[in-house]
Amino acid sequence: MTLSNSELSKENTKEQLLNYPIAVQAKSVSYYYLRYLGFKNIRQVRSVKQGILMLLNARVDLIVGRKSGMLKTLTQLGPLTPKL
């Protein structure tokens, strides 16, 4: 997930994405897979909520995780405003 005003798009290559800070659940399959692919700028988070708040506070540029978990957390958090 990214912010709507982000410069990131689906067309970005892996090499381009390697430089972006990414939030991912600590010790998850996603975390280990990103490490395997060569990503080093990974911020491990304890919860989806923590990752979303880091994105909104411009501490990361991407969140990797399950869509269902993110949608549930976003619904629980209610309206959010990014600090840009």
Secondary structure, DSSP 8 states (H G I E B T S, - for coil): ---TT-S--TT--HHHHTTS-EEEETT-HHHHHHHHHT---EEEESSHHHHHHHHHTTS-SEEES-HHHHHHHHHHH-S-----
